[in-house]
Amino acid sequence: MRSLTGLPFQRTHWEALKRIPKGKVTTYGDLAAYLGTKAVRAVGTAVGRNPHALEVPFHRVVRSDGRVGSYSGEGGVRGKIALLASEGVQVRRGRVVDFPEKRHRFV
């Protein structure tokens, strides 16, 4: 696999995203906690600036209430929902169905 291009801060976030299994989602807050920071908005910015779509699954990050949120990748929010659906994550009315069961917690 090729090396990710970006700032060290961004690359750290993107590497963490690769740990989210297919069929699961995590939250910006969970990702921030895993990375040892309280700067959830900075985490969101790093996720949103990911130029390595699909290689780095930033579509698997959702809001803390299970809402899909925005998506800067191809197709926008509809594209994010389609990618999640292709991995077995259903979204209804903008929220992940069975969110507690689909939520990935970093260990």
N, CA, C and O atoms as a GROMACS GRO file, in nm:
protein
  428
    1MET      N    1   0.084  -0.117   0.000
    1MET     CA    2   0.000   0.000   0.000
    1MET      C    3   0.088   0.124   0.000
    1MET      O    4   0.190   0.130   0.069
    2ARG      N    5   0.049   0.222  -0.077
    2ARG     CA    6   0.131   0.342  -0.089
    2ARG      C    7   0.121   0.427   0.038
    2ARG      O    8   0.027   0.414   0.116
    3SER      N    9   0.219   0.513   0.054
    3SER     CA   10   0.224   0.602   0.168
    3SER      C   11   0.122   0.714   0.150
    3SER      O   12   0.104   0.764   0.039
    4LEU      N   13   0.055   0.751   0.257
    4LEU     CA   14  -0.044   0.858   0.251
    4LEU      C   15   0.026   0.993   0.249
    4LEU      O   16   0.122   1.016   0.322
    5THR      N   17  -0.023   1.082   0.163
    5THR     CA   18   0.032   1.216   0.157
    5THR      C   19  -0.055   1.309   0.240
    5THR      O   20  -0.177   1.296   0.242
    6GLY      N   21   0.008   1.400   0.309
    6GLY     CA   22  -0.064   1.495   0.393
    6GLY      C   23   0.023   1.533   0.511
    6GLY      O   24   0.135   1.484   0.526
    7LEU      N   25  -0.029   1.621   0.593
    7LEU     CA   26   0.043   1.663   0.713
    7LEU      C   27   0.049   1.546   0.812
    7LEU      O   28  -0.041   1.462   0.812
    8PRO      N   29   0.152   1.540   0.896
    8PRO     CA   30   0.161   1.431   0.994
    8PRO      C   31   0.032   1.416   1.078
    8PRO      O   32  -0.013   1.304   1.102
    9PHE      N   33  -0.026   1.528   1.121
    9PHE     CA   34  -0.150   1.527   1.197
    9PHE      C   35  -0.260   1.456   1.118
    9PHE      O   36  -0.333   1.374   1.174
   10GLN      N   37  -0.272   1.488   0.991
   10GLN     CA   38  -0.374   1.427   0.906
   10GLN      C   39  -0.347   1.279   0.886
   10GLN      O   40  -0.438   1.196   0.896
   11ARG      N   41  -0.223   1.245   0.857
   11ARG     CA   42  -0.188   1.104   0.831
   11ARG      C   43  -0.219   1.017   0.952
   11ARG      O   44  -0.264   0.903   0.937
   12THR      N   45  -0.197   1.068   1.073
   12THR     CA   46  -0.229   0.994   1.194
   12THR      C   47  -0.378   0.962   1.200
   12THR      O   48  -0.418   0.851   1.234
   13HIS      N   49  -0.459   1.059   1.166
   13HIS     CA   50  -0.604   1.040   1.165
   13HIS      C   51  -0.644   0.939   1.058
   13HIS      O   52  -0.724   0.850   1.083
   14TRP      N   53  -0.588   0.954   0.941
   14TRP     CA   54  -0.624   0.866   0.830
   14TRP      C   55  -0.583   0.722   0.857
   14TRP      O   56  -0.654   0.629   0.820
   15GLU      N   57  -0.470   0.703   0.920
   15GLU     CA   58  -0.426   0.567   0.956
   15GLU      C   59  -0.525   0.505   1.054
   15GLU      O   60  -0.556   0.386   1.045
   16ALA      N   61  -0.575   0.584   1.148
   16ALA     CA   62  -0.674   0.534   1.245
   16ALA      C   63  -0.802   0.493   1.174
   16ALA      O   64  -0.865   0.395   1.212
   17LEU      N   65  -0.842   0.569   1.072
   17LEU     CA   66  -0.964   0.536   0.998
   17LEU      C   67  -0.956   0.398   0.933
   17LEU      O   68  -1.057   0.330   0.918
   18LYS      N   69  -0.838   0.357   0.894
   18LYS     CA   70  -0.820   0.226   0.831
   18LYS      C   71  -0.852   0.112   0.927
   18LYS      O   72  -0.871  -0.001   0.884
   19ARG      N   73  -0.858   0.141   1.056
   19ARG     CA   74  -0.885   0.038   1.157
   19ARG      C   75  -1.034   0.012   1.176
   19ARG      O   76  -1.073  -0.082   1.245
   20ILE      N   77  -1.118   0.094   1.114
   20ILE     CA   78  -1.264   0.074   1.125
   20ILE      C   79  -1.303  -0.036   1.028
   20ILE      O   80  -1.285  -0.020   0.907
   21PRO      N   81  -1.357  -0.147   1.077
   21PRO     CA   82  -1.392  -0.258   0.986
   21PRO      C   83  -1.509  -0.223   0.894
   21PRO      O   84  -1.592  -0.139   0.926
   22LYS      N   85  -1.513  -0.289   0.780
   22LYS     CA   86  -1.628  -0.276   0.690
   22LYS      C   87  -1.752  -0.318   0.768
   22LYS      O   88  -1.748  -0.411   0.848
   23GLY      N   89  -1.861  -0.248   0.742
   23GLY     CA   90  -1.985  -0.279   0.811
   23GLY      C   91  -2.000  -0.212   0.947
   23GLY      O   92  -2.097  -0.236   1.018
   24LYS      N   93  -1.903  -0.130   0.983
   24LYS     CA   94  -1.906  -0.059   1.110
   24LYS      C   95  -1.886   0.089   1.085
   24LYS      O   96  -1.836   0.130   0.980
   25VAL      N   97  -1.925   0.170   1.183
   25VAL     CA   98  -1.902   0.314   1.179
   25VAL      C   99  -1.845   0.356   1.313
   25VAL      O  100  -1.858   0.283   1.412
   26THR      N  101  -1.783   0.470   1.316
   26THR     CA  102  -1.738   0.529   1.442
   26THR      C  103  -1.780   0.675   1.441
   26THR      O  104  -1.831   0.726   1.341
   27THR      N  105  -1.759   0.742   1.552
   27THR     CA  106  -1.795   0.883   1.560
   27THR      C  107  -1.669   0.968   1.563
   27THR      O  108  -1.559   0.920   1.589
   28TYR      N  109  -1.688   1.096   1.535
   28TYR     CA  110  -1.576   1.188   1.542
   28TYR      C  111  -1.520   1.191   1.685
   28TYR      O  112  -1.399   1.198   1.705
   29GLY      N  113  -1.609   1.184   1.784
   29GLY     CA  114  -1.566   1.184   1.924
   29GLY      C  115  -1.489   1.059   1.960
   29GLY      O  116  -1.389   1.066   2.032
   30ASP      N  117  -1.535   0.943   1.911
   30ASP     CA  118  -1.463   0.817   1.936
   30ASP      C  119  -1.324   0.823   1.876
   30ASP      O  120  -1.226   0.780   1.938
   31LEU      N  121  -1.315   0.876   1.756
   31LEU     CA  122  -1.186   0.887   1.688
   31LEU      C  123  -1.094   0.982   1.764
   31LEU      O  124  -0.976   0.955   1.782
   32ALA      N  125  -1.150   1.095   1.810
   32ALA     CA  126  -1.070   1.190   1.887
   32ALA      C  127  -1.018   1.127   2.016
   32ALA      O  128  -0.901   1.144   2.051
   33ALA      N  129  -1.104   1.053   2.086
   33ALA     CA  130  -1.063   0.988   2.210
   33ALA      C  131  -0.952   0.886   2.183
   33ALA      O  132  -0.855   0.878   2.257
   34TYR      N  133  -0.968   0.809   2.076
   34TYR     CA  134  -0.865   0.710   2.039
   34TYR      C  135  -0.731   0.778   2.013
   34TYR      O  136  -0.626   0.725   2.048
   35LEU      N  137  -0.736   0.896   1.951
   35LEU     CA  138  -0.614   0.969   1.918
   35LEU      C  139  -0.562   1.053   2.035
   35LEU      O  140  -0.459   1.118   2.025
   36GLY      N  141  -0.636   1.051   2.147
   36GLY     CA  142  -0.590   1.121   2.266
   36GLY      C  143  -0.606   1.272   2.261
   36GLY      O  144  -0.525   1.345   2.316
   37THR      N  145  -0.711   1.317   2.194
   37THR     CA  146  -0.735   1.461   2.184
   37THR      C  147  -0.881   1.492   2.214
   37THR      O  148  -0.969   1.408   2.196
   38LYS      N  149  -0.906   1.614   2.261
   38LYS     CA  150  -1.042   1.660   2.281
   38LYS      C  151  -1.086   1.750   2.165
   38LYS      O  152  -1.198   1.802   2.165
   39ALA      N  153  -0.999   1.768   2.069
   39ALA     CA  154  -1.024   1.858   1.956
   39ALA      C  155  -1.106   1.786   1.848
   39ALA      O  156  -1.055   1.753   1.741
   40VAL      N  157  -1.233   1.762   1.879
   40VAL     CA  158  -1.320   1.686   1.788
   40VAL      C  159  -1.336   1.758   1.654
   40VAL      O  160  -1.340   1.694   1.550
   41ARG      N  161  -1.346   1.889   1.657
   41ARG     CA  162  -1.361   1.963   1.530
   41ARG      C  163  -1.237   1.950   1.443
   41ARG      O  164  -1.247   1.939   1.321
   42ALA      N  165  -1.120   1.950   1.504
   42ALA     CA  166  -0.996   1.932   1.427
   42ALA      C  167  -0.993   1.792   1.366
   42ALA      O  168  -0.946   1.774   1.254
   43VAL      N  169  -1.043   1.695   1.440
   43VAL     CA  170  -1.052   1.559   1.387
   43VAL      C  171  -1.146   1.559   1.265
   43VAL      O  172  -1.115   1.500   1.162
   44GLY      N  173  -1.260   1.624   1.279
   44GLY     CA  174  -1.354   1.633   1.168
   44GLY      C  175  -1.294   1.699   1.046
   44GLY      O  176  -1.318   1.656   0.933
   45THR      N  177  -1.215   1.801   1.067
   45THR     CA  178  -1.148   1.869   0.956
   45THR      C  179  -1.048   1.776   0.888
   45THR      O  180  -1.042   1.770   0.765
   46ALA      N  181  -0.970   1.703   0.967
   46ALA     CA  182  -0.873   1.610   0.910
   46ALA      C  183  -0.944   1.500   0.832
   46ALA      O  184  -0.898   1.460   0.724
   47VAL      N  185  -1.055   1.450   0.886
   47VAL     CA  186  -1.131   1.346   0.816
   47VAL      C  187  -1.185   1.402   0.684
   47VAL      O  188  -1.176   1.336   0.580
   48GLY      N  189  -1.239   1.521   0.688
   48GLY     CA  190  -1.298   1.581   0.569
   48GLY      C  191  -1.198   1.617   0.460
   48GLY      O  192  -1.235   1.631   0.344
   49ARG      N  193  -1.072   1.633   0.497
   49ARG     CA  194  -0.970   1.668   0.398
   49ARG      C  195  -0.894   1.547   0.346
   49ARG      O  196  -0.789   1.560   0.283
   50ASN      N  197  -0.946   1.432   0.370
   50ASN     CA  198  -0.884   1.308   0.325
   50ASN      C  199  -0.890   1.296   0.173
   50ASN      O  200  -0.999   1.285   0.117
   51PRO      N  201  -0.775   1.298   0.105
   51PRO     CA  202  -0.775   1.284  -0.041
   51PRO      C  203  -0.764   1.138  -0.086
   51PRO      O  204  -0.750   1.110  -0.205
   52HIS      N  205  -0.769   1.047   0.008
   52HIS     CA  206  -0.747   0.905  -0.022
   52HIS      C  207  -0.875   0.825  -0.007
   52HIS      O  208  -0.876   0.720   0.057
   53ALA      N  209  -0.984   0.874  -0.066
   53ALA     CA  210  -1.113   0.807  -0.055
   53ALA      C  211  -1.102   0.660  -0.094
   53ALA      O  212  -1.028   0.624  -0.186
   54LEU      N  213  -1.173   0.580  -0.024
   54LEU     CA  214  -1.180   0.434  -0.035
   54LEU      C  215  -1.058   0.366   0.027
   54LEU      O  216  -1.074   0.269   0.102
   55GLU      N  217  -0.939   0.414  -0.002
   55GLU     CA  218  -0.821   0.358   0.065
   55GLU      C  219  -0.829   0.390   0.214
   55GLU      O  220  -0.792   0.308   0.299
   56VAL      N  221  -0.876   0.509   0.245
   56VAL     CA  222  -0.898   0.552   0.383
   56VAL      C  223  -1.048   0.575   0.396
   56VAL      O  224  -1.101   0.672   0.342
   57PRO      N  225  -1.118   0.487   0.466
   57PRO     CA  226  -1.265   0.488   0.467
   57PRO      C  227  -1.328   0.598   0.553
   57PRO      O  228  -1.388   0.569   0.657
   58PHE      N  229  -1.314   0.721   0.511
   58PHE     CA  230  -1.368   0.830   0.590
   58PHE      C  231  -1.520   0.836   0.585
   58PHE      O  232  -1.582   0.913   0.659
   59HIS      N  233  -1.581   0.757   0.497
   59HIS     CA  234  -1.727   0.749   0.495
   59HIS      C  235  -1.782   0.675   0.617
   59HIS      O  236  -1.902   0.678   0.642
   60ARG      N  237  -1.695   0.608   0.693
   60ARG     CA  238  -1.738   0.531   0.810
   60ARG      C  239  -1.742   0.614   0.938
   60ARG      O  240  -1.762   0.559   1.046
   61VAL      N  241  -1.725   0.743   0.927
   61VAL     CA  242  -1.731   0.831   1.045
   61VAL      C  243  -1.863   0.908   1.040
   61VAL      O  244  -1.895   0.974   0.942
   62VAL      N  245  -1.938   0.899   1.151
   62VAL     CA  246  -2.069   0.964   1.160
   62VAL      C  247  -2.076   1.047   1.288
   62VAL      O  248  -1.983   1.047   1.368
   63ARG      N  249  -2.185   1.117   1.304
   63ARG     CA  250  -2.206   1.199   1.423
   63ARG      C  251  -2.239   1.112   1.543
   63ARG      O  252  -2.277   0.995   1.528
   64SER      N  253  -2.226   1.167   1.661
   64SER     CA  254  -2.244   1.090   1.784
   64SER      C  255  -2.385   1.037   1.804
   64SER      O  256  -2.406   0.945   1.883
   65ASP      N  257  -2.483   1.094   1.735
   65ASP     CA  258  -2.621   1.046   1.746
   65ASP      C  259  -2.658   0.951   1.634
   65ASP      O  260  -2.775   0.914   1.619
   66GLY      N  261  -2.559   0.910   1.554
   66GLY     CA  262  -2.584   0.816   1.444
   66GLY      C  263  -2.624   0.882   1.313
   66GLY      O  264  -2.642   0.813   1.212
   67ARG      N  265  -2.638   1.016   1.313
   67ARG     CA  266  -2.668   1.084   1.186
   67ARG      C  267  -2.545   1.076   1.097
   67ARG      O  268  -2.432   1.080   1.144
   68VAL      N  269  -2.569   1.065   0.969
   68VAL     CA  270  -2.462   1.048   0.872
   68VAL      C  271  -2.370   1.169   0.866
   68VAL      O  272  -2.249   1.153   0.852
   69GLY      N  273  -2.424   1.288   0.875
   69GLY     CA  274  -2.342   1.408   0.864
   69GLY      C  275  -2.305   1.437   0.720
   69GLY      O  276  -2.365   1.382   0.628
   70SER      N  277  -2.208   1.522   0.702
   70SER     CA  278  -2.169   1.561   0.566
   70SER      C  279  -2.064   1.466   0.511
   70SER      O  280  -2.018   1.374   0.579
   71TYR      N  281  -2.029   1.488   0.385
   71TYR     CA  282  -1.932   1.402   0.318
   71TYR      C  283  -1.872   1.480   0.201
   71TYR      O  284  -1.943   1.527   0.112
   72SER      N  285  -1.740   1.492   0.202
   72SER     CA  286  -1.674   1.568   0.097
   72SER      C  287  -1.630   1.480  -0.019
   72SER      O  288  -1.572   1.528  -0.116
   73GLY      N  289  -1.656   1.352  -0.009
   73GLY     CA  290  -1.617   1.259  -0.116
   73GLY      C  291  -1.715   1.263  -0.232
   73GLY      O  292  -1.812   1.338  -0.232
   74GLU      N  293  -1.686   1.182  -0.331
   74GLU     CA  294  -1.768   1.177  -0.452
   74GLU      C  295  -1.913   1.144  -0.419
   74GLU      O  296  -1.941   1.049  -0.346
   75GLY      N  297  -2.003   1.223  -0.473
   75GLY     CA  298  -2.145   1.199  -0.454
   75GLY      C  299  -2.203   1.263  -0.329
   75GLY      O  300  -2.323   1.251  -0.304
   76GLY      N  301  -2.120   1.332  -0.250
   76GLY     CA  302  -2.170   1.397  -0.130
   76GLY      C  303  -2.233   1.298  -0.032
   76GLY      O  304  -2.190   1.184  -0.023
   77VAL      N  305  -2.335   1.343   0.039
   77VAL     CA  306  -2.399   1.259   0.140
   77VAL      C  307  -2.460   1.134   0.077
   77VAL      O  308  -2.454   1.026   0.136
   78ARG      N  309  -2.518   1.147  -0.040
   78ARG     CA  310  -2.574   1.029  -0.108
   78ARG      C  311  -2.466   0.927  -0.138
   78ARG      O  312  -2.488   0.806  -0.126
   79GLY      N  313  -2.349   0.976  -0.175
   79GLY     CA  314  -2.236   0.887  -0.201
   79GLY      C  315  -2.193   0.816  -0.073
   79GLY      O  316  -2.160   0.697  -0.076
   80LYS      N  317  -2.192   0.888   0.038
   80LYS     CA  318  -2.155   0.830   0.167
   80LYS      C  319  -2.254   0.719   0.204
   80LYS      O  320  -2.214   0.610   0.246
   81ILE      N  321  -2.383   0.749   0.189
   81ILE     CA  322  -2.486   0.650   0.222
   81ILE      C  323  -2.473   0.528   0.132
   81ILE      O  324  -2.490   0.415   0.179
   82ALA      N  325  -2.443   0.549   0.004
   82ALA     CA  326  -2.426   0.436  -0.088
   82ALA      C  327  -2.306   0.350  -0.049
   82ALA      O  328  -2.313   0.228  -0.054
   83LEU      N  329  -2.196   0.415  -0.011
   83LEU     CA  330  -2.078   0.340   0.033
   83LEU      C  331  -2.108   0.260   0.158
   83LEU      O  332  -2.069   0.143   0.169
   84LEU      N  333  -2.176   0.322   0.254
   84LEU     CA  334  -2.213   0.250   0.375
   84LEU      C  335  -2.304   0.132   0.342
   84LEU      O  336  -2.286   0.022   0.396
   85ALA      N  337  -2.402   0.153   0.256
   85ALA     CA  338  -2.493   0.045   0.217
   85ALA      C  339  -2.418  -0.070   0.151
   85ALA      O  340  -2.451  -0.186   0.173
   86SER      N  341  -2.316  -0.038   0.071
   86SER     CA  342  -2.239  -0.144   0.004
   86SER      C  343  -2.161  -0.228   0.105
   86SER      O  344  -2.115  -0.338   0.072
   87GLU      N  345  -2.146  -0.176   0.227
   87GLU     CA  346  -2.075  -0.248   0.333
   87GLU      C  347  -2.171  -0.306   0.437
   87GLU      O  348  -2.128  -0.357   0.541
   88GLY      N  349  -2.302  -0.297   0.409
   88GLY     CA  350  -2.400  -0.356   0.499
   88GLY      C  351  -2.451  -0.264   0.608
   88GLY      O  352  -2.516  -0.310   0.702
   89VAL      N  353  -2.422  -0.135   0.597
   89VAL     CA  354  -2.471  -0.038   0.696
   89VAL      C  355  -2.591   0.034   0.635
   89VAL      O  356  -2.577   0.108   0.538
   90GLN      N  357  -2.707   0.012   0.693
   90GLN     CA  358  -2.829   0.076   0.644
   90GLN      C  359  -2.846   0.213   0.707
   90GLN      O  360  -2.815   0.235   0.825
   91VAL      N  361  -2.895   0.305   0.626
   91VAL     CA  362  -2.924   0.441   0.673
   91VAL      C  363  -3.069   0.470   0.640
   91VAL      O  364  -3.114   0.453   0.526
   92ARG      N  365  -3.142   0.514   0.741
   92ARG     CA  366  -3.281   0.550   0.722
   92ARG      C  367  -3.305   0.688   0.782
   92ARG      O  368  -3.272   0.713   0.897
   93ARG      N  369  -3.362   0.776   0.702
   93ARG     CA  370  -3.389   0.914   0.746
   93ARG      C  371  -3.263   0.982   0.798
   93ARG      O  372  -3.268   1.059   0.894
   94GLY      N  373  -3.151   0.953   0.732
   94GLY     CA  374  -3.026   1.019   0.764
   94GLY      C  375  -2.951   0.964   0.883
   94GLY      O  376  -2.849   1.020   0.923
   95ARG      N  377  -3.000   0.853   0.941
   95ARG     CA  378  -2.935   0.793   1.058
   95ARG      C  379  -2.898   0.647   1.031
   95ARG      O  380  -2.966   0.577   0.956
   96VAL      N  381  -2.790   0.603   1.094
   96VAL     CA  382  -2.748   0.463   1.082
   96VAL      C  383  -2.847   0.377   1.160
   96VAL      O  384  -2.872   0.399   1.278
   97VAL      N  385  -2.902   0.277   1.090
   97VAL     CA  386  -2.994   0.183   1.153
   97VAL      C  387  -2.912   0.094   1.248
   97VAL      O  388  -2.802   0.050   1.213
   98ASP      N  389  -2.966   0.069   1.366
   98ASP     CA  390  -2.896  -0.012   1.467
   98ASP      C  391  -2.759   0.046   1.501
   98ASP      O  392  -2.659  -0.025   1.513
   99PHE      N  393  -2.756   0.178   1.517
   99PHE     CA  394  -2.631   0.248   1.541
   99PHE      C  395  -2.548   0.189   1.656
   99PHE      O  396  -2.428   0.169   1.638
  100PRO      N  397  -2.607   0.159   1.772
  100PRO     CA  398  -2.523   0.103   1.881
  100PRO      C  399  -2.452  -0.026   1.841
  100PRO      O  400  -2.338  -0.050   1.883
  101GLU      N  401  -2.518  -0.110   1.762
  101GLU     CA  402  -2.457  -0.236   1.719
  101GLU      C  403  -2.354  -0.216   1.608
  101GLU      O  404  -2.260  -0.294   1.594
  102LYS      N  405  -2.373  -0.113   1.529
  102LYS     CA  406  -2.281  -0.085   1.417
  102LYS      C  407  -2.162   0.000   1.458
  102LYS      O  408  -2.067   0.017   1.382
  103ARG      N  409  -2.166   0.053   1.578
  103ARG     CA  410  -2.063   0.147   1.624
  103ARG      C  411  -1.933   0.073   1.660
  103ARG      O  412  -1.932  -0.018   1.743
  104HIS      N  413  -1.827   0.115   1.597
  104HIS     CA  414  -1.694   0.060   1.626
  104HIS      C  415  -1.630   0.143   1.736
  104HIS      O  416  -1.623   0.265   1.728
  105ARG      N  417  -1.583   0.074   1.837
  105ARG     CA  418  -1.509   0.140   1.945
  105ARG      C  419  -1.365   0.096   1.936
  105ARG      O  420  -1.336  -0.024   1.934
  106PHE      N  421  -1.276   0.190   1.931
  106PHE     CA  422  -1.134   0.159   1.924
  106PHE      C  423  -1.088   0.100   2.058
  106PHE      O  424  -1.134   0.143   2.164
  107VAL      N  425  -0.999   0.004   2.052
  107VAL     CA  426  -0.944  -0.055   2.175
  107VAL      C  427  -0.799  -0.021   2.191
  107VAL      O  428  -0.736  -0.062   2.288
   0.00000   0.00000   0.00000
